[in-house]
Amino acid sequence: MRLLDVKSGSWVRIIGYSDGAGFERKLRHLGIIPGDCAKIVRRAPFGGPFLIEVEGRSIALGRGIAMKIEVEESTPPCG
């Protein structure tokens, strides 16, 4: 499933990216690494960005980026 499909308040584990090496490098610089646990804090309405929390950091992501991040649902806090 993609991060774009996840509801607010849900916990997910990042499992990979569906784009090239440049995209992967960008996300790693943001601190979004496969295996990390993330909470979807907020989904802005009308096509706005996502706010996620990863390892205690809040990160805003556009929907285009969220569409390329592959995740799996997890129990809080990613047990």
C-alpha positions as CSV (number, residue, x, y, z in Angstrom):
1,M,0.0,0.0,0.0
2,R,1.1,3.6,-0.5
3,L,1.5,6.2,2.2
4,L,-1.1,8.2,0.2
5,D,-3.8,5.6,1.1
6,V,-3.3,5.7,4.9
7,K,-5.7,7.5,7.2
8,S,-4.7,10.1,9.8
9,G,-3.8,8.6,13.1
10,S,-2.5,5.4,11.6
11,W,0.9,3.8,12.3
12,V,2.9,2.4,9.4
13,R,6.2,0.8,8.7
14,I,8.0,2.1,5.7
15,I,9.0,-0.7,3.4
16,G,10.4,1.0,0.3
17,Y,10.1,3.5,-2.5
18,S,8.7,3.2,-6.0
19,D,11.0,5.6,-7.7
20,G,14.7,5.9,-8.6
21,A,17.9,6.4,-6.7
22,G,17.6,10.2,-6.6
23,F,14.2,9.9,-4.9
24,E,15.6,7.4,-2.4
25,R,18.5,9.7,-1.7
26,K,16.1,12.7,-1.1
27,L,14.0,10.7,1.4
28,R,17.0,9.3,3.2
29,H,18.2,12.9,3.7
30,L,14.8,13.7,5.2
31,G,15.2,10.7,7.5
32,I,12.6,8.5,5.9
33,I,14.3,5.1,5.7
34,P,12.8,1.6,5.0
35,G,12.1,-0.2,8.3
36,D,11.3,3.1,10.1
37,C,8.0,3.5,12.0
38,A,5.8,6.5,11.1
39,K,2.6,8.0,12.4
40,I,0.3,9.9,10.0
41,V,-0.3,13.0,12.1
42,R,-2.4,15.0,9.6
43,R,-3.7,14.8,6.0
44,A,-4.5,18.3,4.8
45,P,-7.8,18.6,2.8
46,F,-8.1,19.5,-0.8
47,G,-4.9,17.9,-2.0
48,G,-2.7,19.4,0.6
49,P,0.4,17.9,2.2
50,F,0.8,15.1,4.7
51,L,2.3,15.6,8.1
52,I,4.1,12.5,9.4
53,E,6.2,11.8,12.5
54,V,9.2,9.6,12.0
55,E,11.7,8.9,14.9
56,G,10.3,11.9,16.8
57,R,10.6,14.3,13.9
58,S,7.7,15.9,12.1
59,I,8.0,15.9,8.3
60,A,5.6,17.4,5.8
61,L,5.3,15.6,2.5
62,G,3.4,16.5,-0.7
63,R,0.9,14.0,-2.1
64,G,3.2,13.2,-5.1
65,I,5.9,12.0,-2.7
66,A,3.4,10.2,-0.5
67,M,2.2,8.3,-3.5
68,K,5.8,6.9,-4.1
69,I,6.4,5.6,-0.5
70,E,5.4,2.0,0.1
71,V,4.2,1.1,3.6
72,E,2.5,-1.6,5.6
73,E,0.1,-1.0,8.5
74,S,1.5,-1.6,11.9
75,T,0.3,-1.5,15.5
76,P,1.3,1.5,17.6
77,P,4.1,2.2,17.9
78,C,5.2,-0.3,15.2
79,G,5.6,-3.3,17.4
